[in-house]
Every structure is written in C-alpha cells, then in structure tokens.
Amino acid sequence: MNVSDLRGILAYIPQFREKVFVIAIDGAIVACENFSNIVLDLAVLRSVSIKVVLVHGIAHQLKQLSILLNTQLSNTTGIGVTDQKTYELSLMASSNVTFQILEALSTSDLRACATNAIVAHPFGIVGGIDYQLTGRIKKIDVSFIEYLLQKNIIPVIGPIGYDGEGKSYRINSDSVAQFVAESLQAEKLIYLTPYPGILNGEGKLIRELDVSSALEFHKTFSKDMAEPIRSKLEHAIHACKNGVNRVHILDGRMDEALLSEIFSNSGVGTMIYANQYESIRQARRKDIGSILKLIQEPIEADEILPRKGTDIARDLPFYYVFERDNQIVGCIAVYPYPKTSQAELACLSVAKNYENQGIGRKLIRFAEKLSSEQGFKQLFLLSTRAYLYFMQKGGFKEADPSILPLERKLKYEKNGRRSKVLYKSLNG
Ligand SMILES: CC(C)(COP(=O)(O)OP(=O)(O)OC[C@H]1O[C@@H](n2cnc3c(N)ncnc32)[C@H](O)[C@@H]1OP(=O)(O)O)[C@@H](O)C(=O)NCCC(=O)NCCS
C-alpha cells in the first residue's frame, strides 16, 4: 500500500464513519487462502469507525463434511428440505466456521462474538413438501446486535435461527444477511463469493445496476445464472427495495477486493443500488440557510469566493440546489453574461458526506445544459483550488483572464485571488 491509497481511503471516511456494513462471507471464502487478507481489510474498516456485522455461509463446509462422513445431504443451501442428518451437519459446519472466523479476527485484535440474533420458525409444509428443519426468519434481534456494535464488538451470525423454545433451524445465509442489513438499515450489504460478480450475456462483469435494471436483468437472465449468484442478486434487489442503499457482490478470492470496492469510485465487483430520489432545482428563499451551510467550509478554505446570505438572496434566480431524498446536499450558481454569450459557473459545493458520488459532475453537466439551452456559447469559471477537478472531471480548459466579460474581469482584478480561469465551449 502506498500513501496515496491511504489518502484515497481517508476521503471516504466522513461518508462512512459510524455506518453499518453487513458483510456476508460464503463458507467457500472462509476456507480460501485470501480469508486472512479479508480479516486485515476488516481491521481497516473498523479502524475508520465503520461498524461491521459478519454473516457467514456453510455450504462449502457442509459438502466437505458429507464427503468425510459419507452422509447424503437433503440440501446444501438452506433453501430446500433440511432433514435431521443435514441439520446436524449444518450445526457442526456452522460452529466450525464461526470458530474459524472468531479465531482469525483475534489475530487482528478484533473483538467479536457469536450470536443467536436470528429468531426463526419452521419453514413448514409448502406445496405438500415438508421442509422439516429448514427455518424461516421471523425477526432479527436488532437491539442485541446494536448493543454489540456500540461496544465495538463484531457480531458474527451463522445460518442458524432460534425459535426461543429450545429449537433451531437451518436458514439460507444470503437471506440472513439481507434480513440483518434491512433490520439495521445498513449503509452497505457486501456479499463475498467465489464469483467475480454478475456477468452480462457476453460474460463481461457488470459494475453497477440500479434496482430496476437489476430486476429487468433478473427477469431475462436468471435461468442462465449460477444458483449462488442468482440468490445474491435476488437478495440484493430485496435489500435495496427495503432501505439498504447499496449491495455489492464481490470476488472474495481476490486480494483487496473489499477495500477497492468500498474506497474507490470504480469498484471491482457488481454494485446494486437503491433508486434514490434526486433532483436539481432552482433555489428558493428558504434554501438560503442550507446553501450557506454548504459553502461555509469551502469559503474558510478559500475554495469559494466569500458570500453572505444577502448576496445569495439578491442572486437567488441564478442559484440551484441538488436534493437527494429531500435533503439539500449540493449547490451551484450559473450567472448569465448575455452581451458576450457567456455564462459563469460558480459556487459549486457538495456536502462532505456526499462527496465522490458524482454529484459535483452532475451539477457541472446541469450548468452546461442550462447555459446551452439559454443560448450561451461558452461556460467559464474561476477556481483557486479545484481547477484540476474541473479540468480532469469536467473537461474544462485553462484560459487567459482576457476571455472574461469586462465586468467580471474588473472584479477578478480587484479581488486579487489570482484564480485560474477555465472555460468550456458549448455546442448548440
Ligand atoms: C470539488 C467538489 C465540488 C467535488 O464534488 P464531488 O461531488 O465530490 O465530485 P465528483 O463525485 O463528481 O468527483 C469526484 C472525483 O473528483 C476528484 N476531486 C475532488 N476534488 C478534487 C480537486 N479539488 N482536485 C482534483 N480532483 C478532485 C475526487 O478525487 C474524485 O476522483 P475519482 O472519481 O477519480 O475517485 C467538492 O469536493 C466540493 O464541494 N469541494 C469544496 C468546494 C469547491 O472547491 N468548489 C469548487 C469551487 S470553484
């Protein structure tokens, strides 16, 4: 790891601090060579105050036990019928995997605890089939898990549910993870699997799918998908529809997959995300307080020209806000200079917790579209500290201050900030 990796990680910390990540690890991944690296990655997540809940599967270990003990399994996934023998082997496999995880976490000095947080009932008889010792999740003991998280203890949850009357049941671990993530309203649910993620019809990895596209994809391709990955996709869709923002399906065999997916914009697996309500709209008088809050830090850091509430009120028709789920998380101003057919992009700011999610770029594109629709031929801006951002992410080019409209040039010369002048031509 080099210093720039660390800087990259630090940029995400305000967004993720104290948030809950449910990490679901397939039994095959606990058994693979890379598991010790995953544990180190978990230590990194904990060190930046991300609350981690671990859920694990057992299919791999169950199959191994059945070979070792020469026993026929009624089912390996916890979805079909669980007969008495399979149930007994499931308990054995689950205890072994939980123990292995606890042991590995302790090597990184991480405190963890095996839990009985899944409250379950028998799945029952469905379509004439008695599912015997397969369970159905009734609820998750959220306060218990939250208590552990509060004490900096990682809850470890196996695919076994308890009915509170001395009986337990085999549950599918993908659905355990989905239920836990929904009940805790987790920021992320991450499945670590022995698959690269979700592949499209041509075998190429799909990086991102919003939940509606994921549903469409499932409709078309589910019959061609490997069962474990189809199961992850179905649970991911469910979780996204029920309050989990993002679900990631990653190759747990890959070194640093977890950190790369969480702490970079590109990612390495497939991310399925909830459709969030987003809009950019003209600012209203009641938004002035939120805008001032958004620009306060950048003003103090000399990133944005100082403005007061009265300045914003005067120029209100030129201000726009970015709303996500009814919260103002970004702003921008677009000033017109009709005489020279130019518009100025100004006062771009994104709330710290929402940085690196493409909101800045959406606001820039909005400013371009708006200026173009209003008939302007060129969008320019002045920047002291974010000029590389506008050049690298927004496609702006550096220019001489002489391109500025006269009245703007006079202000530029007067304020002495020596900002860089950038511009972009607008086509039609
Ligand atoms: C600059 C700012 C608007 C970016 O908003 P954002 O929503 O986080 O930006 P995006 O999500 O579109 O882009 C993030 C990318 O830009 C990069 N980036 C962010 N600020 C940068 C800067 N000052 N210089 C170079 N790159 C920068 C990020 O590292 C990230 O790169 P990656 O995609 O390769 O990982 C935001 O950081 C902000 O409000 N800064 C303070 C105010 C400011 O400087 N405004 C400009 C006034 S002229």
The ligand as an ORCA input file, in Angstrom:
! r2SCAN-3c Opt
* xyz 0 1
  C     -14.969     19.883     -5.752
  C     -16.315     19.262     -5.369
  C     -17.425     20.115     -5.882
  C     -16.385     17.841     -5.990
  O     -17.667     17.299     -5.749
  P     -17.946     15.708     -5.765
  O     -19.410     15.515     -5.840
  O     -17.210     15.056     -4.668
  O     -17.246     15.312     -7.144
  P     -17.481     14.024     -8.055
  O     -18.105     12.938     -7.248
  O     -18.139     14.460     -9.301
  O     -15.980     13.660     -8.429
  C     -15.103     13.065     -7.507
  C     -13.760     12.907     -8.152
  O     -13.113     14.203     -8.274
  C     -11.901     14.211     -7.548
  N     -11.722     15.522     -6.923
  C     -12.491     16.099     -5.984
  N     -12.000     17.315     -5.662
  C     -10.885     17.486     -6.410
  C      -9.935     18.539     -6.526
  N     -10.007     19.634     -5.785
  N      -8.943     18.400     -7.436
  C      -8.838     17.271     -8.215
  N      -9.725     16.232     -8.117
  C     -10.715     16.336     -7.235
  C     -12.091     13.093     -6.498
  O     -10.859     12.623     -6.033
  C     -12.854     12.044     -7.298
  O     -11.964     11.383     -8.159
  P     -12.235      9.856     -8.686
  O     -13.564      9.887     -9.382
  O     -11.102      9.622     -9.640
  O     -12.219      8.998     -7.464
  C     -16.447     19.077     -3.836
  O     -15.320     18.386     -3.375
  C     -16.548     20.372     -3.071
  O     -17.652     20.820     -2.765
  N     -15.379     20.991     -2.745
  C     -15.365     22.230     -1.989
  C     -15.837     23.408     -2.810
  C     -15.053     23.675     -4.080
  O     -13.846     23.560     -4.132
  N     -15.802     24.049     -5.126
  C     -15.287     24.464     -6.379
  C     -15.494     25.935     -6.431
  S     -14.768     26.658     -7.842
*
